[in-house]
């Protein structure tokens, strides 16, 4: 089984201005997503909504600073870790989030255990 990270970038400032009732609707969509994953054989093994990026500590070449200091409106706002044997179906489940998330990135994690086959078609054979 492959573990995938589902990255959810978003506009944190817009989310902060969203009325509570609309936020609850968004959370309900995430609950629907989680229920669909479970019903279709995928397993959420981790994840979280992240605090605002202004609470981040960024380490760049050994220098620590407060905040991400990125020149973009979108920051990483949350993530799921999902174990799945069916990437196509996982992607289909992620369509549930399309109404509340503007961008969704689904990426396999790297297995360093040495026991799993690579999910990267450019890699041949088991990982060492």
N, CA, C and O atoms as a DFTB+ gen file, in Angstrom:
512 C
 N C O
     1  1       0.853      -1.174       0.000
     2  2       0.000       0.000       0.000
     3  2       0.900       1.239       0.000
     4  3       1.889       1.289       0.731
     5  1       0.565       2.215      -0.800
     6  2       1.339       3.443      -0.902
     7  2       0.724       4.518      -0.017
     8  3      -0.497       4.630       0.083
     9  1       1.579       5.302       0.621
    10  2       1.104       6.453       1.389
    11  2       1.237       7.696       0.519
    12  3       2.296       7.961      -0.051
    13  1       0.163       8.443       0.427
    14  2       0.130       9.678      -0.344
    15  2      -0.091      10.847       0.603
    16  3      -0.789      10.723       1.610
    17  1       0.508      11.979       0.271
    18  2       0.196      13.211       0.983
    19  2      -0.702      14.026       0.052
    20  3      -0.411      14.189      -1.133
    21  1      -1.771      14.520       0.602
    22  2      -2.684      15.394      -0.128
    23  2      -2.470      16.786       0.448
    24  3      -2.844      17.065       1.588
    25  1      -1.865      17.653      -0.348
    26  2      -1.524      19.000       0.095
    27  2      -2.633      19.966      -0.301
    28  3      -3.140      19.934      -1.423
    29  1      -2.996      20.822       0.645
    30  2      -4.105      21.753       0.434
    31  2      -3.626      23.195       0.602
    32  3      -3.724      23.751       1.696
    33  1      -3.110      23.806      -0.466
    34  2      -2.750      25.217      -0.362
    35  2      -4.003      26.079      -0.453
    36  3      -4.994      25.681      -1.065
    37  1      -3.956      27.242       0.147
    38  2      -5.108      28.124       0.093
    39  2      -4.752      29.534       0.509
    40  3      -3.629      29.810       0.931
    41  1      -5.721      30.418       0.385
    42  2      -5.566      31.821       0.766
    43  2      -5.969      31.960       2.231
    44  3      -7.153      32.034       2.561
    45  1      -4.977      31.994       3.091
    46  2      -5.230      32.028       4.544
    47  2      -5.989      33.265       4.979
    48  3      -6.862      33.192       5.844
    49  1      -5.661      34.399       4.386
    50  2      -6.325      35.642       4.783
    51  2      -7.797      35.618       4.396
    52  3      -8.648      36.082       5.156
    53  1      -8.102      35.079       3.219
    54  2      -9.506      34.949       2.814
    55  2     -10.240      34.005       3.766
    56  3     -11.378      34.272       4.151
    57  1      -9.582      32.889       4.152
    58  2     -10.204      31.944       5.083
    59  2     -10.469      32.613       6.429
    60  3     -11.510      32.381       7.044
    61  1      -9.542      33.434       6.882
    62  2      -9.712      34.121       8.167
    63  2     -10.929      35.055       8.145
    64  3     -11.547      35.295       9.182
    65  1     -11.265      35.573       6.978
    66  2     -12.406      36.491       6.837
    67  2     -13.722      35.765       6.546
    68  3     -14.780      36.392       6.493
    69  1     -13.656      34.454       6.359
    70  2     -14.847      33.676       6.028
    71  2     -15.749      33.560       7.257
    72  3     -15.277      33.205       8.337
    73  1     -17.043      33.855       7.101
    74  2     -17.974      33.710       8.226
    75  2     -18.005      32.275       8.759
    76  3     -17.801      31.318       8.012
    77  1     -18.259      32.147      10.039
    78  2     -18.246      30.847      10.716
    79  2     -19.175      29.837      10.042
    80  3     -18.819      28.665       9.918
    81  1     -20.352      30.270       9.606
    82  2     -21.295      29.342       8.966
    83  2     -20.710      28.770       7.679
    84  3     -20.893      27.588       7.391
    85  1     -20.005      29.597       6.899
    86  2     -19.377      29.112       5.670
    87  2     -18.211      28.177       5.989
    88  3     -17.978      27.201       5.275
    89  1     -17.483      28.479       7.065
    90  2     -16.391      27.583       7.468
    91  2     -16.951      26.215       7.829
    92  3     -16.362      25.194       7.478
    93  1     -18.086      26.183       8.529
    94  2     -18.705      24.913       8.898
    95  2     -19.101      24.117       7.662
    96  3     -18.996      22.890       7.652
    97  1     -19.556      24.811       6.619
    98  2     -19.883      24.128       5.365
    99  2     -18.618      23.501       4.769
   100  3     -18.655      22.381       4.261
   101  1     -17.518      24.221       4.834
   102  2     -16.245      23.689       4.347
   103  2     -15.803      22.471       5.134
   104  3     -15.361      21.476       4.559
   105  1     -15.923      22.552       6.456
   106  2     -15.559      21.403       7.292
   107  2     -16.455      20.204       6.988
   108  3     -16.002      19.060       7.035
   109  1     -17.723      20.464       6.677
   110  2     -18.646      19.373       6.343
   111  2     -18.205      18.669       5.056
   112  3     -18.349      17.452       4.933
   113  1     -17.672      19.426       4.104
   114  2     -17.165      18.824       2.873
   115  2     -15.961      17.935       3.186
   116  3     -15.819      16.853       2.616
   117  1     -15.098      18.394       4.093
   118  2     -13.954      17.569       4.482
   119  2     -14.413      16.295       5.187
   120  3     -13.799      15.241       5.019
   121  1     -15.472      16.380       5.964
   122  2     -16.014      15.175       6.612
   123  2     -16.579      14.218       5.557
   124  3     -16.400      13.004       5.656
   125  1     -17.254      14.764       4.559
   126  2     -17.764      13.944       3.458
   127  2     -16.609      13.270       2.727
   128  3     -16.710      12.103       2.348
   129  1     -15.522      13.992       2.529
   130  2     -14.325      13.448       1.889
   131  2     -13.766      12.285       2.722
   132  3     -13.480      11.219       2.178
   133  1     -13.613      12.483       4.023
   134  2     -13.082      11.443       4.905
   135  2     -13.976      10.205       4.888
   136  3     -13.478       9.079       4.873
   137  1     -15.276      10.409       4.889
   138  2     -16.213       9.283       4.844
   139  2     -16.104       8.526       3.520
   140  3     -16.172       7.297       3.499
   141  1     -15.937       9.257       2.419
   142  2     -15.799       8.617       1.112
   143  2     -14.508       7.804       1.051
   144  3     -14.496       6.694       0.518
   145  1     -13.434       8.349       1.590
   146  2     -12.174       7.601       1.608
   147  2     -12.351       6.273       2.337
   148  3     -11.966       5.219       1.832
   149  1     -12.931       6.338       3.515
   150  2     -13.115       5.120       4.316
   151  2     -14.008       4.114       3.590
   152  3     -13.718       2.918       3.576
   153  1     -15.076       4.595       2.997
   154  2     -16.018       3.708       2.317
   155  2     -15.400       3.033       1.096
   156  3     -15.821       1.947       0.699
   157  1     -14.393       3.687       0.503
   158  2     -13.801       3.174      -0.727
   159  2     -12.446       2.501      -0.489
   160  3     -11.715       2.223      -1.439
   161  1     -12.115       2.243       0.771
   162  2     -10.940       1.444       1.077
   163  2      -9.640       2.194       1.248
   164  3      -8.581       1.572       1.336
   165  1      -9.687       3.505       1.299
   166  2      -8.491       4.301       1.564
   167  2      -8.435       4.562       3.068
   168  3      -9.474       4.587       3.729
   169  1      -7.254       4.754       3.606
   170  2      -7.121       4.965       5.048
   171  2      -6.381       6.272       5.333
   172  3      -5.231       6.446       4.930
   173  1      -7.051       7.182       6.028
   174  2      -6.379       8.402       6.481
   175  2      -5.507       8.004       7.668
   176  3      -6.009       7.481       8.662
   177  1      -4.210       8.249       7.564
   178  2      -3.290       7.892       8.638
   179  2      -2.684       9.122       9.312
   180  3      -1.877       8.992      10.233
   181  1      -3.066      10.301       8.860
   182  2      -2.589      11.533       9.469
   183  2      -3.109      12.722       8.714
   184  3      -3.746      12.587       7.669
   185  1      -2.832      13.890       9.253
   186  2      -3.238      15.119       8.591
   187  2      -3.648      16.159       9.606
   188  3      -3.851      15.858      10.782
   189  1      -3.767      17.383       9.135
   190  2      -4.165      18.471      10.024
   191  2      -4.451      19.727       9.222
   192  3      -3.915      19.932       8.133
   193  1      -5.309      20.560       9.788
   194  2      -5.426      21.932       9.317
   195  2      -4.273      22.678       9.978
   196  3      -4.004      22.480      11.163
   197  1      -3.603      23.518       9.232
   198  2      -2.438      24.217       9.769
   199  2      -2.811      25.617      10.246
   200  3      -3.703      26.257       9.687
   201  1      -2.128      26.081      11.273
   202  2      -2.298      27.452      11.724
   203  2      -1.753      28.392      10.655
   204  3      -1.028      27.964       9.756
   205  1      -2.098      29.658      10.752
   206  2      -1.677      30.662       9.775
   207  2      -0.157      30.639       9.609
   208  3       0.574      30.407      10.571
   209  1       0.303      30.877       8.411
   210  2       1.739      30.820       8.124
   211  2       2.543      31.852       8.905
   212  3       3.758      31.710       9.039
   213  1       1.892      32.878       9.418
   214  2       2.632      33.857      10.221
   215  2       3.153      33.226      11.521
   216  3       4.020      33.794      12.186
   217  1       2.615      32.038      11.880
   218  2       3.100      31.344      13.076
   219  2       4.272      30.417      12.762
   220  3       4.833      29.791      13.661
   221  1       4.641      30.334      11.478
   222  2       5.705      29.425      11.051
   223  2       7.079      29.945      11.449
   224  3       7.286      31.149      11.600
   225  1       7.985      29.039      11.610
   226  2       9.409      29.341      11.711
   227  2      10.027      28.778      10.449
   228  3       9.800      27.616      10.111
   229  1      10.791      29.572       9.763
   230  2      11.406      29.155       8.510
   231  2      12.906      29.101       8.682
   232  3      13.515      30.036       9.201
   233  1      13.494      28.020       8.252
   234  2      14.939      27.837       8.333
   235  2      15.486      27.846       6.915
   236  3      15.191      26.950       6.123
   237  1      16.277      28.849       6.598
   238  2      16.897      28.969       5.278
   239  2      18.394      29.078       5.462
   240  3      18.891      30.050       6.031
   241  1      19.103      28.089       4.984
   242  2      20.563      28.055       5.068
   243  2      21.055      28.359       6.480
   244  3      22.005      29.117       6.676
   245  1      20.383      27.747       7.460
   246  2      20.808      27.868       8.848
   247  2      20.281      29.073       9.591
   248  3      20.497      29.186      10.797
   249  1      19.588      29.991       8.904
   250  2      19.050      31.192       9.550
   251  2      17.565      30.984       9.782
   252  3      16.823      30.666       8.853
   253  1      17.127      31.166      11.041
   254  2      15.727      30.988      11.400
   255  2      15.040      32.346      11.394
   256  3      15.570      33.321      11.926
   257  1      13.840      32.403      10.778
   258  2      13.050      33.628      10.785
   259  2      11.602      33.276      11.106
   260  3      11.187      32.127      10.955
   261  1      10.842      34.264      11.546
   262  2       9.420      34.070      11.809
   263  2       8.655      34.255      10.508
   264  3       8.975      35.137       9.711
   265  1       7.643      33.420      10.295
   266  2       6.814      33.535       9.106
   267  2       7.476      32.943       7.884
   268  3       8.687      32.726       7.862
   269  1       6.666      32.680       6.856
   270  2       7.214      32.068       5.658
   271  2       7.862      33.077       4.713
   272  3       8.739      32.706       3.932
   273  1       7.456      34.326       4.765
   274  2       7.976      35.379       3.884
   275  2       7.916      34.984       2.424
   276  3       8.817      35.314       1.652
   277  1       6.887      34.298       2.048
   278  2       6.708      33.934       0.646
   279  2       5.968      35.066      -0.062
   280  3       5.140      35.749       0.541
   281  1       6.263      35.253      -1.310
   282  2       5.639      36.303      -2.102
   283  2       4.436      35.778      -2.862
   284  3       4.260      36.089      -4.040
   285  1       3.611      34.990      -2.202
   286  2       2.437      34.413      -2.835
   287  2       1.241      34.556      -1.899
   288  3       1.399      34.670      -0.684
   289  1       0.059      34.548      -2.475
   290  2      -1.159      34.646      -1.667
   291  2      -1.508      33.318      -1.011
   292  3      -2.088      33.295       0.074
   293  1      -1.157      32.207      -1.665
   294  2      -1.507      30.899      -1.129
   295  2      -0.362      30.309      -0.315
   296  3       0.807      30.412      -0.689
   297  1      -0.719      29.700       0.786
   298  2       0.210      28.980       1.649
   299  2      -0.364      27.590       1.855
   300  3      -1.532      27.345       1.555
   301  1       0.451      26.684       2.364
   302  2      -0.055      25.366       2.701
   303  2      -0.960      25.518       3.917
   304  3      -0.516      25.974       4.971
   305  1      -2.221      25.140       3.774
   306  2      -3.193      25.342       4.852
   307  2      -3.599      24.046       5.541
   308  3      -4.203      24.075       6.613
   309  1      -3.272      22.910       4.933
   310  2      -3.603      21.643       5.548
   311  2      -3.117      20.494       4.696
   312  3      -2.657      20.681       3.570
   313  1      -3.227      19.296       5.256
   314  2      -2.791      18.111       4.533
   315  2      -3.442      16.875       5.110
   316  3      -3.873      16.861       6.263
   317  1      -3.507      15.845       4.299
   318  2      -3.919      14.507       4.717
   319  2      -2.800      13.543       4.341
   320  3      -2.139      13.729       3.319
   321  1      -2.588      12.538       5.142
   322  2      -1.765      11.389       4.762
   323  2      -2.734      10.239       4.573
   324  3      -3.480       9.894       5.489
   325  1      -2.726       9.642       3.384
   326  2      -3.696       8.608       3.047
   327  2      -2.962       7.400       2.481
   328  3      -2.118       7.538       1.596
   329  1      -3.283       6.225       2.990
   330  2      -2.759       4.989       2.428
   331  2      -3.785       4.450       1.441
   332  3      -4.978       4.373       1.733
   333  1      -3.286       4.079       0.263
   334  2      -4.195       3.625      -0.785
   335  2      -3.477       2.688      -1.742
   336  3      -2.273       2.805      -1.967
   337  1      -4.237       1.760      -2.299
   338  2      -3.758       0.902      -3.372
   339  2      -4.286       1.367      -4.722
   340  3      -3.980       0.749      -5.742
   341  1      -5.077       2.450      -4.754
   342  2      -5.737       2.868      -5.981
   343  2      -5.655       4.390      -6.126
   344  3      -6.530       5.117      -5.657
   345  1      -4.600       4.853      -6.777
   346  2      -4.395       6.295      -6.940
   347  2      -5.527       6.936      -7.732
   348  3      -5.974       8.029      -7.384
   349  1      -5.997       6.285      -8.783
   350  2      -7.072       6.868      -9.586
   351  2      -8.331       7.101      -8.756
   352  3      -8.978       8.141      -8.882
   353  1      -8.675       6.135      -7.911
   354  2      -9.850       6.300      -7.065
   355  2      -9.606       7.365      -6.000
   356  3     -10.516       8.119      -5.654
   357  1      -8.381       7.432      -5.479
   358  2      -8.042       8.477      -4.509
   359  2      -8.219       9.853      -5.140
   360  3      -8.782      10.756      -4.522
   361  1      -7.741      10.010      -6.362
   362  2      -7.917      11.279      -7.078
   363  2      -9.405      11.585      -7.244
   364  3      -9.839      12.723      -7.068
   365  1     -10.175      10.560      -7.583
   366  2     -11.612      10.755      -7.732
   367  2     -12.243      11.223      -6.419
   368  3     -13.098      12.108      -6.423
   369  1     -11.825      10.635      -5.298
   370  2     -12.329      11.070      -3.989
   371  2     -11.960      12.529      -3.720
   372  3     -12.748      13.273      -3.137
   373  1     -10.782      12.929      -4.140
   374  2     -10.330      14.307      -3.901
   375  2     -11.193      15.331      -4.630
   376  3     -11.210      16.505      -4.259
   377  1     -11.909      14.892      -5.665
   378  2     -12.825      15.810      -6.364
   379  2     -13.889      16.347      -5.418
   380  3     -14.437      17.424      -5.653
   381  1     -14.186      15.615      -4.360
   382  2     -15.154      16.077      -3.357
   383  2     -14.700      17.401      -2.767
   384  3     -15.526      18.260      -2.460
   385  1     -13.389      17.573      -2.605
   386  2     -12.839      18.789      -2.001
   387  2     -12.779      19.965      -2.970
   388  3     -12.537      21.099      -2.555
   389  1     -12.995      19.706      -4.252
   390  2     -12.824      20.747      -5.267
   391  2     -13.713      21.968      -5.031
   392  3     -13.383      23.064      -5.484
   393  1     -14.815      21.799      -4.341
   394  2     -15.693      22.934      -4.076
   395  2     -15.168      23.875      -3.006
   396  3     -15.550      25.044      -2.970
   397  1     -14.289      23.377      -2.127
   398  2     -13.778      24.216      -1.045
   399  2     -12.287      24.456      -1.133
   400  3     -11.776      25.361      -0.473
   401  1     -11.577      23.679      -1.923
   402  2     -10.130      23.829      -2.078
   403  2      -9.836      24.204      -3.524
   404  3     -10.284      23.519      -4.444
   405  1      -9.092      25.279      -3.733
   406  2      -8.819      25.722      -5.099
   407  2      -7.789      24.841      -5.790
   408  3      -7.850      24.651      -7.005
   409  1      -6.854      24.307      -5.033
   410  2      -5.804      23.454      -5.577
   411  2      -5.607      22.279      -4.638
   412  3      -5.602      22.442      -3.418
   413  1      -5.446      21.108      -5.202
   414  2      -5.183      19.912      -4.415
   415  2      -4.015      19.192      -5.077
   416  3      -4.070      18.870      -6.264
   417  1      -2.966      18.942      -4.315
   418  2      -1.824      18.205      -4.841
   419  2      -1.752      16.857      -4.138
   420  3      -1.778      16.783      -2.910
   421  1      -1.663      15.801      -4.924
   422  2      -1.597      14.445      -4.397
   423  2      -0.237      13.885      -4.809
   424  3       0.087      13.806      -5.994
   425  1       0.545      13.501      -3.810
   426  2       1.902      13.053      -4.113
   427  2       2.253      11.850      -3.252
   428  3       2.004      11.853      -2.046
   429  1       2.841      10.802      -3.876
   430  2       3.267       9.661      -3.074
   431  2       4.456      10.046      -2.196
   432  3       5.298      10.855      -2.585
   433  1       4.505       9.454      -1.012
   434  2       5.653       9.660      -0.138
   435  2       6.732       8.650      -0.517
   436  3       6.466       7.674      -1.218
   437  1       7.935       8.896      -0.052
   438  2       9.049       7.994      -0.320
   439  2       9.135       6.987       0.811
   440  3       9.164       7.354       1.985
   441  1       9.176       5.707       0.445
   442  2       9.303       4.638       1.426
   443  2      10.786       4.323       1.597
   444  3      11.423       3.823       0.671
   445  1      11.331       4.607       2.759
   446  2      12.740       4.348       3.031
   447  2      12.957       3.032       3.789
   448  3      14.058       2.761       4.268
   449  1      11.912       2.229       3.893
   450  2      12.039       0.975       4.643
   451  2      12.830      -0.074       3.875
   452  3      13.328      -1.030       4.471
   453  1      12.950       0.087       2.584
   454  2      13.664      -0.892       1.780
   455  2      12.831      -2.094       1.407
   456  3      13.345      -3.022       0.783
   457  1      11.555      -2.109       1.771
   458  2      10.723      -3.272       1.501
   459  2       9.670      -3.032       0.439
   460  3       9.095      -3.992      -0.074
   461  1       9.400      -1.792       0.095
   462  2       8.307      -1.501      -0.832
   463  2       8.834      -1.277      -2.245
   464  3       9.958      -0.822      -2.452
   465  1       7.991      -1.611      -3.196
   466  2       8.300      -1.311      -4.584
   467  2       8.112       0.192      -4.799
   468  3       7.274       0.817      -4.150
   469  1       8.884       0.756      -5.697
   470  2       8.784       2.168      -6.025
   471  2       7.489       2.439      -6.766
   472  3       7.074       1.633      -7.598
   473  1       6.838       3.574      -6.474
   474  2       5.672       3.976      -7.251
   475  2       6.084       4.928      -8.361
   476  3       5.242       5.344      -9.156
   477  1       7.362       5.282      -8.432
   478  2       7.879       6.164      -9.472
   479  2       8.268       5.303     -10.664
   480  3       9.168       4.470     -10.553
   481  1       7.599       5.490     -11.812
   482  2       7.890       4.632     -12.949
   483  2       9.328       4.765     -13.441
   484  3       9.810       3.879     -14.147
   485  1      10.023       5.833     -13.094
   486  2      11.405       5.991     -13.527
   487  2      12.372       5.155     -12.680
   488  3      13.529       4.970     -13.058
   489  1      11.901       4.654     -11.541
   490  2      12.722       3.818     -10.661
   491  2      12.423       2.354     -10.943
   492  3      11.268       1.979     -11.140
   493  1      13.430       1.552     -10.961
   494  2      13.278       0.128     -11.239
   495  2      13.530      -0.697      -9.981
   496  3      14.521      -0.473      -9.285
   497  1      12.661      -1.633      -9.685
   498  2      12.878      -2.581      -8.604
   499  2      12.674      -2.008      -7.224
   500  3      12.288      -0.849      -7.077
   501  1      12.935      -2.824      -6.197
   502  2      12.753      -2.381      -4.809
   503  2      13.761      -1.318      -4.431
   504  3      14.858      -1.249      -4.985
   505  1      13.374      -0.504      -3.490
   506  2      14.276       0.538      -2.986
   507  2      15.317      -0.082      -2.093
   508  3      15.065      -1.081      -1.419
   509  1      16.482       0.512      -2.090
   510  2      17.527       0.013      -1.196
   511  2      17.854       1.032      -0.144
   512  3      18.715       0.790       0.703
